[in-house]
């Protein structure tokens, strides 16, 4: 698994060599009685039908371990394999720092931009894979969550007994959590928000304040103000999805570079004071906008270049003649574009406490590049 590919550092980014990966699945109930072409053209729309015809000729699509035809009808217990050429998005080149390791725990300082688990396009550029490949840690159990763009303290248990013990402390609200955020404007010296949070749609990954939401409470203390933005210490008492970000938005002080909750798609006030249910369209709009950020834009290569895959960089990188990504040139995002100014500073429970140094953007006199 770890030997599938390798990573390298370029332009302040951690990049993964493109590699071949096989997706495997038993036929789902809704697939039964349908042809392979029908399933791929309706449920896997990343490629046109011609792509799958080429994949079959190259032996990339298998049914029960054998080459398949596009007009083959799926039956119960059929086993499908689809080998694709994966290009993972880059993440910032900051290392995954080990804050502390004991017989029962691994505590790290997670870099911004890196997801905890493999998800979406990320696999080797995930915390779990980096800890396994570069530090030899396997079968770790995360105690809490951090969003992909959030940096800071992340705690893993090495065994289920420790996981259950710490899970109980978190659910019992016995763990003191402290975060740092840089927000728009002059934040009050102290503030509190106890508005319930509602997930507009979990698949979208967007939330808002709503009376029908789950109870949530965050208190805040201003650390500094530079005339334009404030560094704020955040104390979440509950652990709702995007809680700190949503509460800061509601208070009218969204995180300076939050791509979701500091967007005009929420309206002229950017969601200050909340929005009504008719504005759930705003959530869908802003979710769509983040999927098409400048760092994700691409341009087609000249045909004479695309066959040679001249834009696939890195020692040992593979090139696939039917891979669309090999024919595309994407500009590198800057590390700044992959960082959000929200950092998990410390977690403290009965008999234990872990803390990281504050990030550079939280320091006195910091000036954005």
KEKE-3310 file (N, C-alpha, C; in steps of 0.2 Angstrom, whole numbers, plus 5000, padded with zeros to 4 digits):
npx = (5004:5009:5020:5015:5017:5028:5032:5037:5045:5040:5040:5036:5026:5019:5020:5013:5018:5010:5000:4995:4979:4967:4950:4938:4923:4908:4893:4881:4864:4856:4863:4860:4855:4858:4868:4886:4891:4880:4880:4893:4892:4881:4883:4897:4903:4915:4921:4920:4910:4919:4931:4929:4928:4941:4948:4943:4949:4962:4962:4958:4946:4938:4927:4923:4936:4939:4941:4929:4914:4906:4892:4889:4878:4875:4875:4869:4881:4891:4908:4917:4931:4941:4954:4962:4971:4979:4979:4985:4979:4990:4998:5002:5020:5024:5030:5023:5022:5028:5021:5021:5024:5017:5015:5002:4997:4998:5003:5001:5006:4996:4998:4990:4979:4980:4971:4964:4961:4961:4952:4941:4951:4962:4975:4988:4993:4988:4985:4985:4991:5004:5009:5010:5018:5030:5033:5030:5018:5004:4986:4980:4969:4959:4955:4948:4942:4949:4946:4951:4958:4962:4974:4985:4984:4982:4975:4979:4974:4983:4977:4961:4956:4962:4956:4942:4942:4946:4937:4926:4929:4928:4915:4909:4911:4923:4935:4946:4947:4957:4957:4965:4961:4962:4952:4940:4940:4938:4937:4927:4932:4928:4917:4902:4894:4880:4872:4862:4868:4866:4867:4867:4868:4876:4884:4888:4895:4893:4887:4875:4869:4854:4838:4833:4844:4858:4863:4875:4890:4901:4915:4924:4939:4948:4964:4973:4973:4976:4972:4965:4962:4959:4966:4960:4956:4948:4936:4928:4914:4906:4906:4902:4901:4911:4910:4917:4920:4907:4900:4909:4906:4893:4893:4898:4912:4920:4932:4947:4952:4943:4936:4923:4914:4917:4911:4904:4893:4884:4877:4876:4881:4888:4883:4882:4873:4865:4856:4840:4830:4827:4838:4847:4851:4862:4872:4874:4878:4890:4898:4899:4907:4919:4924:4928:4939:4953:4965:4961:4959:4962:4971:4971:4983:4994:4991:5002:5010:5003:5002:5015:5015:5021:5020:5019:5027:5041:5052:5051:5038:5022:5015:4999:4992:4978:4973:4965:4970:4984:4985:4983:4987:4990:4990:5001:4994:4998:5006:5000:4987:4982:4980:4971:4966:4965:4968:4971:4976:4978:4974:4966:4964:4959:4973:4981:4989:4991:5000:5003:5016:5010:5004:5012:5005:4997:5005:5012:5012:5013:5013:5003:5009)
npy = (4994:5007:5007:5011:5023:5038:5053:5070:5086:5102:5119:5123:5114:5098:5084:5071:5057:5053:5038:5021:5014:5003:5002:4993:4984:4976:4972:4984:4985:4993:4992:4980:4970:4980:4987:4987:4998:5007:5009:5015:5026:5033:5034:5036:5049:5055:5053:5051:5039:5034:5033:5022:5012:5012:5009:4996:4989:4990:4981:4987:4987:4975:4961:4950:4946:4944:4950:4962:4966:4981:4979:4970:4963:4966:4955:4948:4948:4950:4955:4969:4978:4992:5000:5014:5030:5039:5056:5065:5079:5093:5097:5108:5109:5108:5098:5083:5085:5076:5078:5072:5055:5041:5025:5023:5033:5044:5060:5074:5088:5094:5098:5112:5110:5096:5081:5071:5057:5046:5053:5058:5065:5063:5052:5046:5059:5061:5062:5050:5041:5047:5046:5032:5028:5036:5036:5024:5021:5012:5006:5017:5026:5040:5053:5064:5076:5086:5099:5098:5110:5115:5117:5110:5103:5085:5070:5053:5037:5022:5010:5002:5003:5015:5024:5023:5027:5041:5045:5045:5055:5066:5066:5068:5081:5084:5088:5101:5112:5123:5134:5144:5159:5169:5183:5193:5211:5221:5212:5209:5211:5200:5187:5177:5163:5154:5148:5135:5123:5118:5106:5109:5100:5085:5080:5091:5097:5109:5121:5130:5142:5138:5136:5123:5115:5107:5108:5120:5128:5141:5150:5166:5175:5190:5191:5200:5215:5221:5233:5229:5215:5202:5192:5178:5169:5153:5144:5130:5122:5112:5100:5102:5100:5111:5121:5132:5140:5143:5149:5161:5167:5170:5179:5190:5191:5183:5170:5176:5170:5160:5149:5145:5151:5165:5171:5181:5174:5171:5182:5201:5203:5193:5182:5186:5186:5176:5166:5164:5149:5149:5153:5142:5139:5148:5141:5130:5136:5142:5131:5125:5135:5134:5122:5125:5133:5145:5138:5125:5126:5122:5120:5114:5105:5107:5096:5089:5089:5082:5068:5063:5066:5077:5086:5079:5078:5074:5062:5045:5046:5040:5039:5039:5034:5035:5044:5058:5068:5067:5074:5087:5103:5110:5124:5127:5128:5142:5140:5148:5149:5137:5136:5139:5151:5145:5136:5122:5124:5118:5104:5097:5086:5075:5073:5074:5084:5093:5103:5114:5125:5142:5146:5155:5165:5170:5177:5192:5207:5201:5201:5199:5191)
npz = (5000:5005:4996:4984:4978:4978:4987:4984:4987:4981:4976:4989:4992:4996:4986:4976:4967:4952:4951:4949:4954:4960:4961:4970:4971:4976:4966:4968:4974:4966:4954:4948:4935:4926:4912:4911:4905:4906:4920:4923:4915:4920:4934:4937:4931:4928:4916:4898:4888:4879:4886:4894:4886:4880:4892:4895:4884:4888:4899:4911:4917:4926:4928:4940:4940:4927:4910:4904:4895:4888:4887:4896:4908:4925:4939:4954:4967:4959:4956:4954:4947:4945:4937:4939:4935:4947:4952:4965:4974:4979:4995:5008:5012:5025:5039:5046:5063:5077:5092:5105:5110:5118:5126:5124:5116:5101:5098:5087:5077:5066:5049:5040:5027:5024:5024:5038:5036:5021:5008:4996:4983:4990:4997:4999:5002:5015:5033:5040:5031:5030:5043:5044:5033:5035:5048:5053:5060:5063:5062:5070:5081:5079:5090:5090:5078:5065:5053:5036:5031:5043:5056:5069:5085:5086:5091:5093:5097:5102:5105:5108:5121:5126:5117:5119:5133:5131:5122:5130:5139:5131:5126:5138:5140:5147:5142:5139:5126:5116:5103:5090:5080:5066:5063:5054:5056:5071:5085:5099:5117:5124:5120:5117:5110:5108:5098:5090:5078:5062:5050:5033:5022:5024:5014:5007:5016:5023:5035:5046:5057:5065:5072:5073:5074:5081:5098:5103:5109:5110:5117:5117:5117:5114:5108:5101:5091:5075:5068:5057:5057:5069:5082:5089:5104:5105:5113:5112:5118:5114:5101:5087:5069:5060:5070:5077:5066:5060:5071:5072:5060:5062:5072:5065:5062:5053:5050:5042:5030:5027:5016:5015:5025:5024:5013:5000:4995:5005:5006:5008:5021:5024:5031:5044:5059:5055:5043:5034:5032:5018:5012:5011:4998:4997:5004:4996:4985:4989:4992:4980:4974:4981:4976:4964:4965:4962:4962:4957:4944:4927:4912:4895:4887:4873:4860:4854:4865:4875:4873:4877:4890:4896:4906:4918:4933:4943:4949:4944:4941:4934:4918:4909:4895:4893:4903:4908:4917:4915:4903:4906:4912:4927:4937:4951:4967:4978:4994:5003:4999:5003:5016:5031:5043:5056:5071:5081:5096:5109:5119:5134:5147:5160:5169:5158:5145:5130:5119:5105:5098:5094:5078:5064:5059:5070:5077:5086:5077:5065:5047:5033:5018)
capx = (5000:5013:5024:5011:5020:5032:5031:5042:5043:5041:5037:5033:5021:5021:5016:5013:5019:5004:5001:4989:4975:4961:4944:4935:4916:4903:4888:4876:4857:4853:4866:4858:4850:4860:4874:4892:4891:4875:4882:4898:4890:4876:4885:4904:4903:4921:4924:4915:4910:4925:4936:4929:4930:4948:4950:4942:4954:4968:4961:4957:4939:4937:4921:4925:4943:4940:4939:4922:4911:4902:4885:4888:4873:4877:4871:4870:4887:4897:4914:4920:4938:4942:4960:4963:4978:4977:4983:4982:4981:4996:4996:5008:5025:5025:5030:5018:5027:5026:5022:5022:5022:5018:5013:4995:4995:5002:5000:5004:5004:4994:4998:4984:4978:4981:4965:4966:4960:4961:4946:4941:4957:4968:4976:4995:4993:4983:4989:4986:4997:5011:5011:5011:5024:5036:5034:5029:5012:4998:4981:4979:4962:4959:4951:4944:4942:4951:4945:4957:4961:4964:4981:4986:4984:4978:4977:4978:4975:4986:4973:4954:4955:4963:4952:4936:4943:4947:4930:4921:4930:4926:4908:4907:4914:4928:4941:4946:4950:4958:4959:4967:4959:4962:4946:4939:4938:4940:4933:4926:4937:4925:4911:4900:4889:4877:4867:4862:4871:4862:4871:4863:4868:4882:4888:4891:4900:4892:4883:4873:4865:4847:4834:4832:4851:4861:4865:4882:4892:4908:4916:4930:4943:4952:4971:4976:4970:4981:4969:4962:4960:4960:4968:4955:4956:4942:4935:4922:4912:4903:4910:4899:4904:4913:4907:4920:4919:4900:4899:4912:4902:4886:4895:4900:4919:4922:4940:4949:4953:4939:4933:4916:4910:4918:4910:4898:4887:4880:4874:4881:4883:4892:4880:4881:4867:4862:4852:4834:4830:4826:4845:4851:4854:4868:4876:4875:4882:4897:4901:4901:4913:4926:4926:4931:4944:4958:4970:4959:4958:4967:4971:4973:4990:4994:4990:5008:5013:4999:5004:5021:5014:5027:5018:5019:5033:5044:5056:5047:5030:5020:5011:4994:4989:4971:4972:4964:4974:4990:4984:4981:4992:4987:4995:5002:4992:5003:5005:4995:4980:4980:4980:4966:4969:4961:4973:4970:4982:4979:4969:4968:4960:4961:4979:4985:4988:4995:5000:5008:5017:5006:5006:5015:4999:4994:5010:5011:5016:5013:5010:5002:5013)
capy = (5000:5013:5007:5012:5029:5041:5060:5075:5093:5107:5125:5124:5109:5091:5082:5063:5055:5049:5031:5017:5012:4999:5002:4987:4984:4971:4975:4986:4983:4997:4990:4973:4971:4986:4985:4990:5005:5011:5011:5020:5033:5037:5035:5038:5053:5059:5051:5050:5032:5032:5032:5016:5008:5011:5005:4989:4986:4989:4977:4991:4985:4968:4958:4943:4944:4943:4956:4963:4970:4986:4977:4964:4964:4964:4950:4948:4946:4951:4959:4974:4981:4997:5003:5021:5033:5044:5062:5068:5086:5094:5100:5112:5105:5107:5091:5081:5085:5072:5082:5067:5048:5037:5018:5023:5039:5048:5067:5077:5095:5093:5104:5114:5107:5089:5078:5066:5051:5046:5055:5062:5064:5062:5046:5047:5065:5061:5061:5042:5038:5050:5043:5025:5028:5040:5035:5017:5020:5009:5005:5022:5028:5047:5054:5070:5078:5092:5100:5098:5116:5117:5114:5110:5097:5080:5065:5046:5031:5016:5004:5004:5005:5022:5027:5023:5031:5048:5047:5046:5062:5071:5066:5071:5088:5085:5090:5108:5113:5130:5136:5151:5160:5176:5185:5200:5216:5221:5207:5211:5208:5193:5185:5170:5161:5147:5146:5128:5122:5113:5104:5110:5094:5083:5079:5097:5099:5116:5121:5136:5143:5136:5134:5116:5112:5104:5113:5122:5134:5143:5157:5169:5180:5193:5191:5205:5218:5225:5238:5226:5209:5201:5185:5177:5162:5150:5138:5126:5118:5106:5098:5102:5101:5118:5125:5138:5144:5145:5154:5167:5170:5172:5185:5195:5191:5176:5169:5180:5167:5155:5149:5143:5155:5172:5172:5185:5170:5171:5189:5206:5203:5186:5177:5189:5186:5170:5167:5159:5142:5150:5154:5136:5140:5151:5136:5126:5140:5143:5124:5125:5140:5131:5116:5128:5138:5146:5132:5119:5128:5119:5121:5109:5105:5106:5089:5086:5088:5077:5061:5062:5068:5081:5090:5075:5079:5070:5055:5039:5047:5036:5042:5034:5036:5037:5048:5065:5072:5068:5079:5094:5107:5114:5129:5125:5133:5144:5137:5153:5147:5130:5137:5143:5154:5141:5131:5119:5125:5114:5099:5096:5082:5073:5069:5075:5091:5093:5110:5116:5132:5146:5147:5161:5170:5172:5181:5199:5211:5197:5204:5194:5192)
capz = (5000:5005:4991:4978:4975:4982:4987:4984:4989:4975:4977:4995:4992:4996:4980:4976:4960:4949:4952:4947:4959:4958:4965:4970:4974:4974:4963:4972:4972:4961:4948:4946:4929:4921:4909:4914:4902:4909:4927:4922:4911:4924:4941:4937:4926:4927:4910:4893:4887:4875:4890:4897:4880:4880:4898:4894:4879:4891:4904:4917:4920:4926:4932:4943:4939:4920:4906:4904:4889:4891:4887:4901:4913:4931:4943:4961:4969:4954:4959:4949:4948:4940:4939:4937:4936:4952:4953:4971:4975:4983:5001:5010:5013:5032:5041:5052:5068:5083:5098:5110:5109:5124:5125:5122:5112:5097:5097:5082:5075:5059:5045:5036:5020:5024:5028:5042:5033:5014:5006:4989:4979:4994:4999:5002:5006:5021:5039:5041:5026:5031:5049:5042:5029:5037:5055:5055:5065:5060:5067:5075:5081:5080:5096:5088:5071:5062:5046:5031:5031:5050:5058:5076:5089:5084:5096:5091:5102:5099:5106:5109:5127:5127:5113:5123:5138:5129:5119:5136:5142:5126:5126:5144:5140:5152:5139:5138:5120:5114:5096:5088:5074:5064:5060:5051:5060:5079:5089:5106:5121:5126:5117:5118:5105:5109:5093:5087:5072:5057:5043:5027:5019:5026:5008:5005:5021:5025:5041:5047:5063:5064:5078:5073:5074:5087:5103:5102:5112:5110:5120:5113:5120:5109:5109:5098:5085:5071:5064:5052:5059:5076:5084:5094:5107:5105:5118:5110:5123:5111:5095:5081:5063:5058:5075:5078:5060:5060:5076:5071:5055:5065:5076:5060:5062:5050:5049:5037:5024:5027:5009:5015:5029:5023:5006:4998:4993:5010:5006:5009:5027:5024:5036:5051:5062:5053:5037:5035:5028:5011:5010:5010:4992:4998:5006:4990:4980:4992:4992:4973:4973:4984:4972:4958:4967:4957:4962:4954:4937:4923:4905:4891:4884:4866:4858:4853:4872:4879:4872:4880:4897:4898:4912:4924:4935:4948:4948:4945:4939:4928:4913:4907:4888:4893:4909:4907:4921:4911:4897:4909:4916:4933:4941:4958:4972:4983:5001:5007:4997:5006:5024:5034:5050:5062:5073:5087:5100:5115:5122:5140:5150:5167:5169:5152:5142:5125:5116:5100:5097:5090:5071:5063:5057:5076:5081:5086:5072:5059:5041:5028:5012)
cpx = (5004:5018:5021:5015:5025:5030:5037:5040:5045:5037:5033:5027:5023:5017:5017:5014:5012:5005:4994:4986:4969:4956:4941:4928:4912:4897:4883:4869:4855:4857:4863:4853:4852:4867:4880:4892:4886:4877:4888:4896:4885:4879:4893:4905:4909:4924:4919:4915:4916:4930:4936:4930:4937:4951:4949:4947:4961:4968:4961:4951:4938:4930:4923:4931:4944:4938:4932:4920:4906:4894:4884:4883:4875:4872:4873:4877:4893:4902:4917:4926:4939:4949:4961:4970:4976:4982:4981:4984:4987:4993:5003:5014:5027:5025:5024:5023:5024:5027:5024:5020:5023:5016:5006:4993:5000:4999:5004:5002:5002:4995:4991:4985:4978:4975:4968:4966:4960:4953:4946:4947:4963:4969:4983:4996:4988:4988:4990:4991:5004:5013:5013:5018:5030:5038:5033:5023:5007:4992:4979:4972:4962:4954:4946:4945:4945:4949:4951:4961:4964:4970:4980:4985:4979:4980:4975:4979:4978:4982:4966:4953:4956:4958:4945:4936:4943:4940:4925:4922:4928:4918:4905:4909:4919:4935:4941:4950:4951:4961:4961:4964:4960:4956:4946:4937:4941:4935:4933:4931:4935:4919:4909:4894:4886:4871:4868:4865:4868:4866:4866:4862:4875:4887:4891:4896:4899:4886:4880:4870:4858:4844:4833:4839:4852:4864:4873:4884:4900:4909:4923:4933:4948:4959:4975:4972:4975:4978:4965:4958:4962:4962:4964:4956:4949:4941:4928:4920:4908:4908:4906:4903:4905:4910:4910:4919:4912:4898:4903:4909:4896:4888:4897:4908:4921:4930:4942:4949:4949:4935:4926:4912:4912:4917:4904:4892:4882:4876:4879:4884:4887:4890:4880:4874:4862:4858:4845:4835:4830:4833:4849:4854:4861:4874:4878:4880:4890:4901:4903:4907:4919:4928:4929:4935:4949:4963:4968:4958:4963:4966:4973:4980:4989:4995:4997:5012:5009:5001:5010:5020:5019:5026:5018:5026:5035:5047:5051:5039:5028:5015:5006:4991:4982:4968:4971:4969:4981:4991:4983:4987:4989:4992:4995:4998:4998:5001:5000:4988:4977:4979:4974:4968:4964:4966:4971:4976:4983:4973:4971:4962:4962:4968:4984:4984:4993:4994:5005:5010:5012:5008:5009:5010:4996:4999:5009:5015:5016:5010:5009:5006:5008)
cpy = (5006:5013:5009:5018:5032:5049:5064:5082:5098:5113:5126:5119:5102:5088:5074:5062:5051:5042:5027:5014:5008:4999:4996:4987:4978:4975:4977:4984:4986:4996:4984:4974:4976:4984:4989:4997:5010:5013:5016:5026:5037:5038:5037:5042:5057:5058:5050:5042:5030:5030:5025:5010:5006:5007:4998:4985:4985:4985:4980:4989:4978:4966:4951:4941:4943:4950:4956:4967:4975:4984:4972:4967:4962:4960:4951:4945:4946:4956:4963:4977:4986:5001:5009:5024:5039:5050:5065:5075:5088:5097:5104:5107:5104:5100:5090:5080:5080:5076:5078:5060:5045:5030:5018:5028:5041:5055:5071:5084:5094:5099:5106:5111:5100:5085:5072:5059:5051:5048:5059:5060:5062:5055:5046:5053:5066:5060:5054:5039:5041:5047:5036:5024:5031:5039:5028:5016:5017:5007:5010:5024:5035:5048:5060:5071:5085:5093:5099:5104:5119:5114:5113:5103:5091:5074:5058:5042:5026:5010:5007:5006:5012:5026:5028:5027:5039:5050:5049:5053:5067:5072:5069:5078:5089:5087:5098:5109:5121:5130:5143:5152:5168:5178:5192:5205:5216:5217:5210:5208:5201:5193:5178:5169:5154:5145:5139:5128:5117:5112:5104:5103:5091:5082:5085:5099:5107:5116:5129:5136:5142:5134:5126:5112:5109:5109:5114:5128:5135:5150:5159:5174:5183:5193:5197:5208:5222:5231:5235:5219:5207:5193:5184:5170:5160:5144:5135:5121:5112:5105:5097:5103:5109:5123:5132:5143:5147:5150:5161:5171:5173:5179:5191:5196:5184:5176:5172:5176:5160:5154:5148:5149:5163:5173:5177:5181:5170:5178:5194:5206:5197:5182:5180:5189:5180:5171:5162:5153:5143:5151:5148:5136:5143:5146:5131:5130:5141:5137:5123:5129:5137:5126:5119:5134:5139:5140:5126:5120:5124:5121:5115:5110:5105:5099:5086:5085:5082:5070:5059:5063:5072:5085:5086:5075:5074:5063:5049:5040:5043:5041:5037:5037:5038:5041:5055:5070:5073:5072:5086:5097:5111:5118:5126:5130:5136:5141:5141:5151:5141:5131:5141:5145:5151:5136:5129:5119:5120:5110:5097:5092:5080:5070:5070:5082:5091:5100:5110:5123:5136:5146:5154:5167:5173:5176:5189:5202:5207:5201:5199:5196:5195)
cpz = (5000:4999:4984:4974:4980:4982:4986:4985:4983:4977:4983:4996:4992:4990:4980:4968:4958:4950:4950:4953:4957:4964:4965:4974:4971:4971:4968:4970:4966:4954:4945:4940:4924:4918:4912:4911:4905:4916:4927:4920:4916:4931:4942:4931:4924:4920:4905:4892:4883:4880:4893:4892:4880:4886:4898:4889:4883:4898:4911:4920:4920:4930:4934:4941:4931:4916:4904:4897:4892:4891:4892:4906:4920:4935:4950:4963:4964:4957:4953:4951:4943:4942:4935:4938:4941:4952:4959:4971:4980:4990:5003:5013:5021:5034:5046:5058:5074:5089:5104:5108:5116:5122:5122:5117:5107:5096:5092:5081:5068:5055:5042:5030:5019:5028:5033:5039:5025:5012:5000:4985:4983:4997:5003:5005:5011:5027:5041:5037:5028:5038:5048:5038:5031:5044:5058:5060:5061:5065:5072:5075:5083:5086:5094:5081:5070:5055:5042:5032:5038:5052:5066:5079:5087:5088:5093:5096:5098:5100:5108:5116:5129:5123:5117:5129:5137:5126:5125:5139:5137:5126:5132:5145:5146:5149:5137:5131:5118:5107:5096:5082:5073:5060:5058:5056:5067:5083:5096:5111:5123:5122:5118:5112:5107:5105:5091:5080:5068:5051:5038:5024:5021:5020:5006:5010:5023:5030:5041:5054:5061:5070:5079:5073:5080:5092:5102:5106:5112:5113:5117:5118:5114:5112:5107:5092:5081:5067:5059:5054:5066:5077:5090:5097:5107:5109:5116:5116:5121:5105:5089:5075:5061:5064:5076:5072:5059:5065:5075:5065:5057:5069:5071:5060:5059:5050:5042:5030:5023:5020:5009:5019:5029:5015:5005:4996:4998:5011:5008:5016:5029:5030:5043:5053:5059:5046:5038:5031:5020:5008:5010:5003:4992:5000:5000:4985:4983:4992:4985:4971:4975:4980:4966:4960:4962:4956:4959:4947:4933:4916:4901:4888:4877:4865:4857:4860:4876:4879:4876:4888:4900:4904:4919:4927:4941:4946:4949:4943:4933:4924:4910:4900:4888:4899:4907:4910:4918:4906:4899:4912:4921:4936:4948:4962:4976:4990:5005:5005:5000:5013:5026:5041:5055:5064:5080:5091:5106:5117:5129:5144:5157:5167:5163:5149:5136:5121:5111:5101:5093:5083:5070:5062:5064:5080:5081:5081:5065:5053:5036:5021:5006)
residu = (UNK:UNK:UNK:UNK:UNK:UNK:UNK:UNK:UNK:UNK:UNK:UNK:UNK:UNK:UNK:UNK:UNK:UNK:UNK:UNK:UNK:UNK:UNK:UNK:UNK:UNK:UNK:UNK:UNK:UNK:UNK:UNK:UNK:UNK:UNK:UNK:UNK:UNK:UNK:UNK:UNK:UNK:UNK:UNK:UNK:UNK:UNK:UNK:UNK:UNK:UNK:UNK:UNK:UNK:UNK:UNK:UNK:UNK:UNK:UNK:UNK:UNK:UNK:UNK:UNK:UNK:UNK:UNK:UNK:UNK:UNK:UNK:UNK:UNK:UNK:UNK:UNK:UNK:UNK:UNK:UNK:UNK:UNK:UNK:UNK:UNK:UNK:UNK:UNK:UNK:UNK:UNK:UNK:UNK:UNK:UNK:UNK:UNK:UNK:UNK:UNK:UNK:UNK:UNK:UNK:UNK:UNK:UNK:UNK:UNK:UNK:UNK:UNK:UNK:UNK:UNK:UNK:UNK:UNK:UNK:UNK:UNK:UNK:UNK:UNK:UNK:UNK:UNK:UNK:UNK:UNK:UNK:UNK:UNK:UNK:UNK:UNK:UNK:UNK:UNK:UNK:UNK:UNK:UNK:UNK:UNK:UNK:UNK:UNK:UNK:UNK:UNK:UNK:UNK:UNK:UNK:UNK:UNK:UNK:UNK:UNK:UNK:UNK:UNK:UNK:UNK:UNK:UNK:UNK:UNK:UNK:UNK:UNK:UNK:UNK:UNK:UNK:UNK:UNK:UNK:UNK:UNK:UNK:UNK:UNK:UNK:UNK:UNK:UNK:UNK:UNK:UNK:UNK:UNK:UNK:UNK:UNK:UNK:UNK:UNK:UNK:UNK:UNK:UNK:UNK:UNK:UNK:UNK:UNK:UNK:UNK:UNK:UNK:UNK:UNK:UNK:UNK:UNK:UNK:UNK:UNK:UNK:UNK:UNK:UNK:UNK:UNK:UNK:UNK:UNK:UNK:UNK:UNK:UNK:UNK:UNK:UNK:UNK:UNK:UNK:UNK:UNK:UNK:UNK:UNK:UNK:UNK:UNK:UNK:UNK:UNK:UNK:UNK:UNK:UNK:UNK:UNK:UNK:UNK:UNK:UNK:UNK:UNK:UNK:UNK:UNK:UNK:UNK:UNK:UNK:UNK:UNK:UNK:UNK:UNK:UNK:UNK:UNK:UNK:UNK:UNK:UNK:UNK:UNK:UNK:UNK:UNK:UNK:UNK:UNK:UNK:UNK:UNK:UNK:UNK:UNK:UNK:UNK:UNK:UNK:UNK:UNK:UNK:UNK:UNK:UNK:UNK:UNK:UNK:UNK:UNK:UNK:UNK:UNK:UNK:UNK:UNK:UNK:UNK:UNK:UNK:UNK:UNK:UNK:UNK:UNK:UNK:UNK:UNK:UNK:UNK:UNK:UNK:UNK:UNK:UNK:UNK:UNK:UNK:UNK:UNK:UNK:UNK:UNK:UNK:UNK:UNK:UNK:UNK:UNK:UNK:UNK:UNK:UNK:UNK:UNK:UNK:UNK:UNK:UNK:UNK:UNK:UNK:UNK:UNK:UNK:UNK:UNK:UNK)
# end
